Amino acid sequence: MSDSQRFPVAAHALAYMAHKGAVSADRAVSSAVLAASMPTNPVVVRRVTAMLAKAGLIATRAGASGGAWLLRDAADITLDEVLAAVHGST
């Protein structure tokens, strides 16, 4: 996946999680649901969410009942942080 694809997927995923109120494990949004909300597939979403998790912006849980959720209030996450997360500059 190219660098130019990661940022929009990451920004959309974070915005979607905020919109859906995914702020805890019991409100997690699956990669399939995230992928359906944008023109990509769940594998791409999982790769990007792994980067966001490594940067401490979200948490993820694998498995059939897995998904991703925000670790911080969406209003406190800057686009610079998202860009750094997907470009490995965290």
N, C-alpha and C positions, 0 to 999 in steps of 0.2 A: 504494500500500500504506500503510495507516495505521500510525502509530507503535505502536499496541497490537499489531500483527501482527509487527513487526520483532524485538522483543526475544525472544519465545518461539522464533521461527525461528532467531535467532542463537544463543541458548543451546543449543537442541537440536543445531544443526549443530556447535558446538564440542564438545559432549559426545559426539556420534556420531563425530567425527574422533578424539577421544581414545580412545574405545572400540575403534575400528578400527586404532589405531596409526598414524594418518596424520601422521607427523612429518617427512616428506621428500617430495620431488617424485615419487619412485618408488612411494610409498605413498598418493598423492593419492586423494581420494574425489570422484567426479564429482557434479555438481549433480543429475543424474538419480537417482543412488543416494541422495543426501541427501534429495531431494524424496520419494522412495518411502518413506523412513523416517518421514515426518511427513505430515500432511494439507495439502500444498501442491504447487506445481508448480515445475519447474526454473528458470523465469524469476524467481520470487520468491527462490529460493535464491541465484541468481547476483547479484541486486541486494543481498541481505544480505551475501553473502560479499565483495562488492566493498567494502562499508562496513567489514567486519572487516579486510580487507586494508589499506585506507587507514589504519586505526588501528594497524596493525603487529601484529595478533594472529595473522594467518594469511597465507599466500601462496597465490596462485592461478596456474593456467596454463590458457590457453584452448585449444580444439581438441578433436579426437576423443580424444586421450589426456590431456586436461586434467583439472583437478580442483583441490581445495583441501587444504592441510595446515597443521598448527599450526607456528608459529614459536617458540613457548615451551611449556614444560611446562604441561599443562592445570591442574595444581594451583596454578600461579602466576598464572592469569588470574582476576581478580575479576569478580563480576557488575556492579560499578560500572563497570569498564572496558567491558564488553559493552554496558551501557546507554548509556554515553557514545558508543561507536562507532556505534550505530544511531540515535542522536538527534543526531549531528553535533556533539557537544560535546568532541571529542578534542583 
